[in-house]
Amino acid sequence: MNDSSLQLQWGRQKIREDLRTLIEDSEALLRLTASVSGEQVDVLRERMRARIEQAKQALAEASGVARGKYRVAADNTEQYVRDNPWQAIGIGVGVGLLLGVLVSR
């Protein structure tokens, strides 16, 4: 995985976390304004509830897609290791040596 893929992945994770925070804050705002009355406030409150539900659904769908992609990657990795056990061992040893050298410095 290259740097841009890692940055994209991190960015997606950050967006999901920010969206969760926004949903939680919006729900808290709705609870706090429950005692405020007025036609415009009621309309706004209903619009916010609808938007929160849409955001929750979008977040659930995005999480499902991400889980599916990670599952495919894990399955592909597992299949590669089964098909090429000696190469996988060699890669593991190489990475272990590299980490050992870096940690010892």
N, C-alpha and C positions, 0 to 999 in steps of 0.2 A: 504494500500500500504506500503510495507516495504522499508527500506533504500536503498537496492540495486536497487529496481524498480525506486525509485525517482532519484537515481544517474544515472541510465541508461537513464531515461527520460531527465534529465538535460544534459547529454552528447549528446544525439541526438539533442536537441535544440541548443546546442553549435556548433555542427557540421554543422547544417543548417545555423546558423548565419555566421560561418566561410566561408562556401561555398558561401553564398551571397556576403560577403566581397571580396572573391577571384574573383568572377565573375565581380563585379563592378571595382575592380582594374585592371583586365585583359582588360576590355573594355576601361578603361581610357588609359592604355598602348597602345592599338591598335590605339586609336585616336591620341595619342602623336607621334606615329611612322608613321603616315600616310604620312608624307612628306619624309621619308627616303625611298630610292629606292634601288633596287638590287634584283637579282633573289632569293638569299637565304632568304632575308628579306621577300620577297613576299610569298615564300613558308611557312615560319614560321608564317607569319601573317594569312594565310589561315588555317593552322593547329590550331592556337589559336582560330580563329573564330569557327571552327568546334568543338573544345573542349568546348568552352564557351556555345555553343548551346546544347551540350550533358549534360553539368553540369546544365543548366537551366531546361532541360527536367527532369533530375534525381531529382532535387530539387522540381519541381512541382509534380512529382509522389510521392515523399516522403511526401510532405505536404498533398497531397490527402489521402494517407494511414493513416497518423496521424490523420487527421480530421475524417476519418471514424472510427478509433478506439476510439477516444474521444466521438464521437456521440453514439457509441454502449454503452460505459461506462455510459454516461449520460442517455440514454434510460433505461439501466438496473437499475440505481439508482432510476430513476423516477418510474419504475415499482415496485421496492422494497418498496418505500415509499407508493405507492398506495395499495400494498398488506398488508403492516404492518404499518399502520399509527401510532399506539400507540408506537411501538418500535422506529419508527423514531423520534417521539416527545421526547421519553425518551433519545435517543442518543443525540438529539439536546440540551436538558436541561443539560445533563451530560457534554457535551463539553462546553456549556456556563458557567456552574459552574466552570469547570476546568480553563477556560480562565479567568474568574473573579478572581479566587484565585491567578492565576499567575500574573495578571496585578496589583492586589492590593499589591503585595509584593514589 
